Amino acid sequence: MEKYMNAATINRYGQKQLELTKVEIPEVSSDDVLVEIHAASINPIDFKIRDGKLKMLLTYKMPLILGNDFSGVVVQVGKCVTDFKVGDEVYGRPRKSRIGTFAEYIAVHKDDIAMKPKNLSFEEAAAVPLVGLTTYQAFHDVMQLKLNNKILIQAGSGGVGTFAIQLAKHMGAYVATTTSAKNEALVKELGADLVIDYRTEEFDEKLTNYDYVYDTLGGESLKKSFKILKPGGKIVSLSGIPNHRFAQEYGLNFWKSSLLKLATRKLTALEKQYKVQYNFLFMKPSGAQLATIRELIEAQKIKPIIDRVILFEDIQQAFDYSESGRAKGKVIVKIK
Ligand SMILES: NC(=O)c1ccc[n+]([C@@H]2O[C@H](COP(=O)([O-])OP(=O)(O)OC[C@H]3O[C@@H](n4cnc5c(N)ncnc54)[C@H](OP(=O)(O)O)[C@@H]3O)[C@@H](O)[C@H]2O)c1
């Protein structure tokens, strides 16, 4: 086997242009599999890591290979791996200390992958792991979404939103979503019951008595979300500021926890005012949950929505397009 592979790296935080370079193929330890990556998807966390915006939660050594999810074929297994064998088609989201899917190979812990859905191409499968796990954890683990619950999904046309609408409908919820008029047909086709054009309408003036808000926007939109919930309702935010509850769960030290408590004091006040709960969610890798998501995809309950597929050598274009904030579903990088 060759010793080197192509990878997209940065040498310092804030480096906007990725470097396509040769690096050593990673070594496989006893619980790892080595995957030849066929496709990977762009996620906004890639820009946040590149820009050093997550340094409070995640720190990396440079040079760093970016990329947080993938699909591919197993080419080697560690000595403790029994669930996967060479030739298996898999998909996954590596643990946060071991990212690097914009590369030809990745060594990944066996618990972070699952067999790829049989009815998806590699490009389609790579669209799923990060947004699928995030949404599965929000809807199952935090909200425990039930039949006829009312949920607002912000940015229904994005990578997270297109998956979230389908999962919420599968779980029996009534779904309102925000997007701009050009994406109305897409989100309706995915099952949205009520579509709000955020460019001409204010969601907090139209919605009331909701059980849940799935917030992908943060900022002012997050603050306005409290108003539409019924008492006892919950916000699960992917883009807001982590609060003290999250700091405890994540095991942050006293100083970081205190800083976050201070930064979220307005959100804490809104929780009390509206008698609702604000949760920041930072998704976790899970091969077991990816196996459950595979079943939903194979049963045709959920399909990935892909905006475009871009070749590995043009990965910078994929970053620039995704960073424009206008993607309809996922942007995929084809690696093999
Ligand atoms: N905490 C976590 O674990 C976690 C996990 C996954 C994602 N996230 C975060 O979740 C956010 C969303 O991720 P994503 O992958 O879905 O992003 P994305 O795919 O880049 O989102 C793009 C979509 O957002 C829509 N949009 C932009 N501004 C909007 C607004 N003000 N109101 C409604 N829709 C709007 C756009 O529609 P138009 O073109 O019509 O504007 C576009 O279709 C990111 O900040 C990401 O970092 C966090």
The ligand as an ORCA input file, in Angstrom:
! r2SCAN-3c Opt
* xyz 0 1
  N     -23.978     22.211     17.435
  C     -23.883     21.199     16.561
  O     -23.570     20.052     16.921
  C     -24.203     21.469     15.107
  C     -24.412     20.408     14.224
  C     -24.798     20.689     12.905
  C     -24.938     22.012     12.496
  N     -24.707     23.008     13.376
  C     -24.898     24.413     12.984
  O     -26.198     24.572     12.438
  C     -26.191     25.639     11.503
  C     -26.902     25.218     10.225
  O     -26.139     24.225      9.565
  P     -26.522     23.763      8.091
  O     -25.551     22.708      7.710
  O     -27.954     23.479      7.990
  O     -26.198     25.121      7.271
  P     -26.434     25.415      5.722
  O     -26.769     24.159      4.999
  O     -25.262     26.194      5.239
  O     -27.727     26.381      5.711
  C     -28.030     27.024      4.523
  C     -29.514     27.302      4.451
  O     -29.895     28.226      5.474
  C     -30.978     29.039      4.966
  N     -30.981     30.306      5.714
  C     -29.978     31.204      5.799
  N     -30.357     32.235      6.596
  C     -31.632     31.972      7.011
  C     -32.545     32.641      7.863
  N     -32.245     33.816      8.444
  N     -33.743     32.069      8.093
  C     -34.066     30.884      7.526
  N     -33.241     30.200      6.692
  C     -32.018     30.733      6.457
  C     -30.616     29.218      3.516
  O     -31.819     29.454      2.780
  P     -31.914     30.751      1.812
  O     -30.935     30.523      0.701
  O     -33.341     30.711      1.414
  O     -31.526     31.930      2.663
  C     -29.931     27.905      3.128
  O     -30.795     27.010      2.461
  C     -24.717     26.032     11.329
  O     -24.437     27.172     12.109
  C     -23.963     24.842     11.878
  O     -22.672     25.150     12.359
  C     -24.318     22.768     14.660
*
